[in-house]
Structures are given as C-alpha cells and as structure tokens.
C-alpha cells in the first residue's frame, strides 16, 4: 500500500516538473500515466482483499442471526480482517451438519440442535452465544384454548427435533404436563401456521415473525412464549474441534466483530435496524420488533453463559432430559458436545470500542 502511494506521488511530481519546464506531455505519456495509476490502484486493492481471511458461516433466516448482516454493510468484518460468506440454509440442522462434514467453518444454530447433530469430522463445539429467546418463540392456540394446561389431548403442530419442539417441551414441563399427553403433528413452522389457519390443529408452535403475524391475522391466544421461562432456546455459534484448531484466529476475529455489532445495537440501534431491515426488504421498525424478542448475545450474556458453572452447562443437562422425555424426535443425543470458552473469553478480554 505505501509503495503504491509513493509511486503515485512520484508520478505527480514528475508531471508538475514537466509543466514548469514548458514541456507538454504527449498523449502517449498521458496514457502511460493513466494506465500506471489504474494498475497501482487495483494492485493496492488486490493486496487488501488478499489479506482478508475467509470464513464461511451457515445461517438461516432469523432475526438473531440476521443482525450479523450489519457487520458486512458497515464493513466491520473487513475492519477485523475478515471476508465472511454467509450461506443461507432452510433449517439449522443442515447448517450444523455441513460444519461437521467440513463444508463450512462455523454455523449459527441452536444449542438444542448441536446436541443432536449427525456425526462428522471431530466433535461439535459451542463457541459463543448469539442470543436467548425471550418472546421470539411461542405457542398460538384456538380461542377456546386459554392456557398451556388446556393442551392436554389436543393436536399441536410442531416440527419434531427442532427448536419449536423444544419450545413446546419446556412449556409443558413448566406446567407439569407429560409430552405424551399432547398429540404432536410433525409440521414445520410455516406448515403449522397454515394448518391452524385451516382449523386442522388446535395449536401451533411458531417463531417470529410468523408467530406475531399469525396472532394478528387470526382470532386466538398466544398461550406461551419463551419470555415466561429461562429458556433453553439458546442460539449459538458452533464449529467442530478440528476446524477450531485450524481457524482459531479467524473465529476469534469473528467474535470481535460480533461484539462490535452488539455494541452498535446498544449505542445506535436505529441505524443498525434500518441497515439490516433494508437488506431483508422490510422497515427498520419491523426488524426491530422481530429482534425485540431476544436477549442479545453481548459480552455480559456470554460471560454468564460460559462461566465454569454457567448457564450453558446446566442447559446441556436439561436439554438431555427433555430429549429423553419425548423420544418421538427419533434422533441420537450427542454426548461429546464441547463448550469451549477459550476464544470467547479472549475476545471479551481483547475487545475495545
């Protein structure tokens, strides 16, 4: 970069000297100068781009994950020396599976789904907490159903094994209801919303923005949200232990960039929400409303989650209990999930605004 600047300055000095001597540069000289400047400028930019470290991260469309888009529009990633490629998937199970197969460096996914991810290269590792659901996930029911207790014997739409299933299980547990007392129909988020509109089921476990949209368009009740419990719906940055070893520096810089975004959400939320909303084709106010149902994954939350006897450790045990309590998901519970606080603690210690 500095060499290119010096050469450009030298060309400028040469030009001025020629003019002082009354020598008018020919068109050939002008062309040569223009070509040199173009080459040097591009070479400079090429060098900058080459210095950026690539990180491929799997994600789905969800407010808690979409907030990271701000790091691209504001060039936070670039300032942290990263080129981040977000690869959009239909569900979080596929993102974590792709990581374990070595096709991605990391993924945004729930702790619940990390606990069930298919075997692959190495062990799954939870590296950072992105957010905790605090109202972003819930249960919408027909008007005659007033509470979770009324779900006994009723048809509830939820996708087995994914985060909506967890939302249902922790709601039932908080009201001392056995999972077998509820008829679960294995429907995805969008299908469950459609089925309750058509009157085919009594309740649907949904997440935002579908939860709010369904409640607004239909007469009925939101009988439970994750705001009512210390939810196990915990979104994380996960990888595998083999990738962490190879991409330690890049993952740490990603965490620093994430905390930059969290700081921006805290200090200039309107700017952040407008920028992300524009990318998603919605207003900043709309995106802010969707994001409001989450406890943001700032440094304070991560310190709580990754403490030696912190929330992630207890959540892991509780998730295992819930998975065993309702085996209809048919998935194998991982016993080798690592909770590694090393990089996130280093990022917190080294972060400066």
C-alpha positions as CSV (number, residue, x, y, z in Angstrom):
1,X,0.0,0.0,0.0
2,X,2.7,2.5,1.0
3,X,4.8,1.6,-2.1
4,X,1.9,2.3,-4.4
5,X,1.2,5.7,-2.7
6,X,4.9,6.7,-3.1
7,X,4.9,5.8,-6.8
8,X,1.7,7.7,-7.4
9,X,3.2,10.8,-5.6
10,X,6.3,10.4,-7.7
11,X,4.3,10.5,-10.9
12,X,2.6,13.6,-9.7
13,X,5.9,15.4,-9.0
14,X,7.2,14.4,-12.5
15,X,4.0,15.9,-14.1
16,X,4.5,19.2,-12.3
17,X,8.2,19.4,-13.2
18,X,7.3,18.9,-16.9
19,X,4.7,21.6,-16.8
20,X,7.2,24.1,-15.1
21,X,9.7,23.4,-17.9
22,X,7.0,24.2,-20.5
23,X,7.0,20.6,-21.8
24,X,3.5,19.4,-22.7
25,X,3.3,15.6,-22.2
26,X,2.2,13.7,-25.3
27,X,-0.9,11.6,-25.4
28,X,1.3,8.5,-25.1
29,X,2.7,9.9,-21.8
30,X,-0.8,10.6,-20.6
31,X,-2.0,7.1,-21.5
32,X,1.0,5.6,-19.7
33,X,0.4,7.6,-16.6
34,X,-3.3,6.7,-16.5
35,X,-2.5,3.0,-17.1
36,X,0.1,3.1,-14.3
37,X,-2.3,4.7,-11.9
38,X,-5.0,2.2,-12.7
39,X,-2.7,-0.7,-12.2
40,X,-1.3,0.6,-8.9
41,X,-4.7,1.4,-7.5
42,X,-6.0,-2.1,-8.4
43,X,-2.9,-3.7,-7.1
44,X,-3.4,-1.9,-3.8
45,X,-7.0,-3.1,-3.6
46,X,-6.0,-6.6,-4.6
47,X,-3.5,-6.6,-1.8
48,X,-6.1,-5.5,0.7
49,X,-8.6,-8.2,-0.5
50,X,-5.9,-10.9,-0.4
51,X,-5.1,-10.0,3.2
52,X,-8.7,-10.7,4.3
53,X,-9.2,-14.1,5.9
54,X,-12.2,-16.1,4.6
55,X,-14.7,-17.6,7.0
56,X,-17.8,-19.5,5.7
57,X,-20.7,-19.4,8.1
58,X,-24.0,-21.3,7.7
59,X,-27.2,-19.5,8.7
60,X,-31.0,-19.4,8.3
61,X,-33.4,-16.5,8.0
62,X,-33.9,-15.5,11.7
63,X,-33.6,-12.0,13.4
64,X,-31.0,-13.2,15.9
65,X,-28.8,-14.3,13.0
66,X,-29.7,-11.6,10.5
67,X,-28.3,-9.0,12.8
68,X,-24.8,-10.1,11.7
69,X,-25.6,-8.6,8.3
70,X,-24.7,-5.2,9.8
71,X,-21.1,-6.3,10.1
72,X,-21.0,-6.5,6.3
73,X,-22.8,-3.3,5.4
74,X,-20.7,-1.3,7.9
75,X,-17.5,-3.1,6.9
76,X,-16.9,-4.3,10.4
77,X,-15.8,-7.7,9.1
78,X,-13.4,-6.0,6.8
79,X,-12.0,-3.9,9.6
80,X,-11.5,-7.1,11.6
81,X,-9.5,-8.6,8.7
82,X,-12.3,-11.0,7.6
83,X,-14.2,-11.8,4.4
84,X,-17.3,-13.6,5.7
85,X,-19.5,-15.6,3.4
86,X,-23.0,-16.3,4.9
87,X,-24.5,-19.4,3.3
88,X,-28.3,-19.5,3.7
89,X,-30.0,-22.8,4.5
90,X,-33.6,-23.8,5.0
91,X,-33.1,-25.1,8.5
92,X,-30.4,-25.1,11.2
93,X,-30.0,-28.8,11.2
94,X,-28.4,-28.6,7.8
95,X,-26.1,-25.8,8.8
96,X,-24.6,-27.8,11.7
97,X,-24.5,-30.9,9.6
98,X,-22.5,-29.0,6.9
99,X,-20.0,-27.9,9.6
100,X,-19.5,-31.5,10.8
101,X,-18.8,-32.6,7.3
102,X,-16.2,-29.9,6.8
103,X,-18.2,-27.9,4.2
104,X,-18.5,-24.8,6.5
105,X,-16.2,-23.2,9.1
106,X,-19.0,-22.4,11.5
107,X,-22.7,-22.1,11.8
108,X,-25.4,-20.1,13.5
109,X,-27.6,-22.7,15.2
110,X,-29.4,-23.6,18.4
111,X,-27.7,-25.4,21.3
112,X,-30.6,-27.9,21.1
113,X,-29.7,-28.8,17.6
114,X,-26.0,-29.0,18.3
115,X,-26.9,-31.7,20.8
116,X,-28.5,-33.8,18.0
117,X,-26.1,-33.1,15.1
118,X,-25.1,-36.0,12.9
119,X,-21.6,-37.5,13.4
120,X,-18.9,-36.0,11.2
121,X,-15.3,-34.8,11.4
122,X,-14.5,-34.3,15.1
123,X,-16.7,-33.2,17.9
124,X,-19.2,-30.3,17.8
125,X,-18.0,-27.2,19.7
126,X,-20.2,-24.4,21.1
127,X,-18.1,-21.2,20.8
128,X,-20.3,-18.2,21.5
129,X,-23.9,-17.4,22.5
130,X,-25.7,-15.2,19.9
131,X,-29.0,-14.7,21.8
132,X,-31.5,-16.3,24.0
133,X,-35.2,-16.4,23.1
134,X,-37.3,-14.2,25.3
135,X,-40.6,-14.0,23.5
136,X,-39.4,-14.8,19.9
137,X,-40.8,-18.3,20.2
138,X,-44.2,-19.3,21.4
139,X,-47.5,-21.3,21.1
140,X,-50.5,-19.9,19.4
141,X,-53.9,-21.6,20.0
142,X,-57.5,-21.5,19.1
143,X,-59.7,-19.1,21.0
144,X,-61.2,-21.8,23.3
145,X,-57.7,-22.8,24.5
146,X,-56.7,-20.3,27.2
147,X,-53.5,-21.8,28.7
148,X,-50.9,-24.5,28.3
149,X,-52.9,-26.7,30.6
150,X,-55.7,-26.8,28.0
151,X,-53.4,-28.6,25.5
152,X,-53.9,-32.0,27.1
153,X,-55.3,-34.3,24.4
154,X,-55.1,-31.5,21.8
155,X,-53.5,-31.5,18.4
156,X,-50.3,-29.3,18.3
157,X,-48.3,-28.6,15.2
158,X,-44.5,-28.6,15.7
159,X,-41.5,-30.0,13.9
160,X,-40.1,-32.8,15.9
161,X,-36.4,-32.5,16.8
162,X,-36.0,-28.8,16.1
163,X,-36.4,-25.7,18.2
164,X,-40.2,-25.5,18.1
165,X,-40.3,-28.9,19.6
166,X,-38.1,-27.7,22.5
167,X,-40.3,-24.6,23.0
168,X,-43.3,-27.0,23.4
169,X,-41.4,-29.4,25.7
170,X,-40.2,-26.6,28.1
171,X,-43.7,-25.1,28.1
172,X,-45.2,-28.5,29.1
173,X,-42.6,-29.1,31.7
174,X,-43.2,-25.7,33.3
175,X,-46.9,-26.7,33.7
176,X,-46.1,-30.3,34.8
177,X,-47.6,-31.9,31.7
178,X,-46.2,-35.0,30.2
179,X,-45.3,-34.8,26.5
180,X,-47.3,-38.0,25.8
181,X,-50.4,-36.1,26.9
182,X,-50.3,-33.9,23.8
183,X,-50.9,-35.1,20.2
184,X,-47.9,-33.7,18.2
185,X,-48.2,-33.4,14.4
186,X,-44.8,-33.1,12.8
187,X,-45.2,-29.8,10.9
188,X,-42.6,-27.2,10.0
189,X,-43.1,-23.6,11.2
190,X,-44.9,-22.4,8.0
191,X,-47.0,-25.5,7.6
192,X,-48.1,-25.4,11.3
193,X,-49.2,-21.8,10.8
194,X,-51.2,-22.8,7.7
195,X,-52.8,-25.8,9.4
196,X,-54.1,-23.7,12.3
197,X,-55.5,-21.2,9.9
198,X,-57.4,-24.0,8.2
199,X,-58.6,-25.3,11.6
200,X,-56.9,-28.7,11.3
201,X,-55.0,-28.4,14.5
202,X,-55.7,-26.8,17.9
203,X,-52.3,-25.1,18.4
204,X,-49.1,-24.3,16.7
205,X,-45.6,-23.8,18.0
206,X,-44.2,-20.8,16.0
207,X,-41.3,-18.4,16.0
208,X,-41.2,-14.7,14.9
209,X,-42.2,-13.2,12.6
210,X,-44.7,-16.0,11.9
211,X,-45.9,-16.1,15.5
212,X,-46.9,-12.4,15.5
213,X,-48.3,-12.5,12.0
214,X,-50.5,-15.5,12.8
215,X,-51.7,-13.9,16.1
216,X,-52.5,-10.7,14.2
217,X,-54.5,-12.4,11.4
218,X,-56.4,-15.0,13.4
219,X,-58.6,-14.9,16.5
220,X,-56.9,-16.9,19.2
221,X,-54.4,-16.7,22.0
222,X,-50.6,-16.8,22.4
223,X,-50.7,-19.1,25.5
224,X,-46.9,-19.3,26.0
225,X,-43.7,-17.6,24.9
226,X,-40.1,-18.1,25.9
227,X,-40.3,-14.9,27.8
228,X,-42.1,-16.8,30.6
229,X,-39.1,-19.1,31.3
230,X,-35.3,-19.0,31.5
231,X,-35.4,-20.5,28.0
232,X,-33.3,-23.3,26.6
233,X,-33.9,-21.8,23.2
234,X,-30.3,-20.6,23.0
235,X,-28.7,-19.6,19.7
236,X,-25.0,-20.3,19.3
237,X,-22.0,-20.1,17.0
238,X,-20.8,-23.6,16.6
239,X,-18.0,-25.4,14.8
240,X,-16.0,-28.6,15.2
241,X,-12.9,-29.1,17.2
242,X,-10.8,-29.8,14.1
243,X,-12.0,-26.6,12.4
244,X,-11.4,-24.5,15.6
245,X,-7.8,-25.7,15.7
246,X,-7.3,-24.7,12.0
247,X,-9.3,-21.4,12.1
248,X,-8.7,-20.2,15.6
249,X,-7.5,-16.7,14.5
250,X,-10.4,-16.2,12.1
251,X,-13.0,-17.3,14.6
252,X,-11.7,-15.0,17.3
253,X,-11.8,-12.1,14.8
254,X,-15.4,-13.1,14.0
255,X,-16.3,-12.9,17.7
256,X,-14.7,-9.5,18.0
257,X,-16.8,-8.3,15.0
258,X,-19.9,-9.8,16.6
259,X,-19.3,-7.8,19.8
260,X,-18.8,-4.7,17.6
261,X,-22.3,-5.4,16.2
262,X,-23.7,-5.9,19.7
263,X,-22.2,-2.6,20.8
264,X,-23.7,-0.9,17.8
265,X,-27.1,-2.3,18.7
266,X,-26.7,-0.9,22.2
267,X,-25.5,2.6,21.1
268,X,-27.2,3.2,17.8
269,X,-30.0,0.7,17.4
270,X,-32.0,2.6,14.8
271,X,-29.0,2.8,12.4
272,X,-28.4,-1.0,12.8
273,X,-32.1,-2.0,12.4
274,X,-32.5,0.2,9.4
275,X,-29.5,-1.2,7.7
276,X,-30.4,-4.8,8.3
277,X,-34.1,-4.2,7.5
278,X,-33.2,-2.7,4.2
279,X,-31.2,-5.8,3.3
280,X,-34.2,-8.0,4.3
281,X,-36.7,-5.9,2.4
282,X,-38.5,-4.6,5.5
283,X,-38.6,-1.5,7.5
284,X,-36.2,-0.9,10.4
285,X,-39.1,-0.7,12.8
286,X,-40.4,-4.1,11.6
287,X,-37.0,-5.7,12.1
288,X,-36.6,-4.0,15.5
289,X,-39.9,-5.6,16.5
290,X,-38.7,-9.0,15.4
291,X,-35.4,-8.7,17.2
292,X,-37.1,-7.4,20.4
293,X,-38.0,-11.0,21.5
294,X,-34.4,-11.9,22.0
295,X,-31.8,-11.3,24.8
296,X,-28.8,-10.1,22.7
297,X,-25.6,-12.1,22.8
298,X,-23.4,-9.3,24.2
299,X,-20.3,-9.8,26.3
300,X,-22.3,-9.7,29.6
301,X,-24.5,-12.5,28.4
302,X,-21.6,-14.6,27.1
303,X,-19.8,-14.2,30.4
304,X,-22.9,-15.7,32.2
305,X,-23.3,-18.5,29.7
306,X,-19.6,-19.6,29.6
307,X,-18.8,-19.3,33.3
308,X,-17.4,-22.6,34.7
309,X,-20.7,-23.4,36.2
310,X,-22.7,-21.2,33.9
311,X,-26.0,-21.5,32.1
312,X,-24.7,-23.5,29.1
313,X,-23.6,-26.3,31.4
314,X,-26.9,-26.5,33.2
315,X,-28.8,-26.1,29.9
316,X,-26.9,-29.0,28.4
317,X,-28.2,-31.3,31.2
318,X,-31.7,-30.0,30.9
319,X,-31.8,-30.5,27.1
320,X,-30.7,-34.1,27.5
321,X,-33.6,-34.7,30.0
322,X,-36.1,-33.2,27.6
323,X,-34.8,-35.2,24.6
324,X,-35.1,-38.4,26.7
325,X,-38.6,-37.4,27.9
326,X,-40.0,-37.3,24.4
327,X,-38.2,-39.7,22.0
328,X,-40.6,-39.0,19.2
329,X,-37.9,-36.9,17.6
330,X,-36.0,-40.1,16.8
331,X,-32.6,-38.5,17.0
332,X,-29.4,-39.6,18.8
333,X,-28.3,-37.4,21.7
334,X,-24.7,-36.3,21.4
335,X,-22.6,-36.9,24.5
336,X,-19.5,-35.3,23.1
337,X,-20.6,-31.7,22.6
338,X,-17.8,-29.4,23.9
339,X,-18.5,-26.0,25.5
340,X,-15.3,-24.1,24.8
341,X,-14.9,-20.7,26.5
342,X,-11.3,-20.1,25.4
343,X,-11.9,-18.0,22.3
344,X,-14.9,-16.0,23.5
345,X,-13.1,-15.1,26.8
346,X,-10.1,-14.0,24.7
347,X,-12.3,-11.9,22.5
348,X,-14.1,-10.3,25.5
349,X,-10.7,-9.5,27.1
350,X,-9.3,-8.0,23.9
351,X,-12.4,-6.1,22.7
352,X,-12.3,-2.3,22.6
353,X,-15.0,0.0,21.3
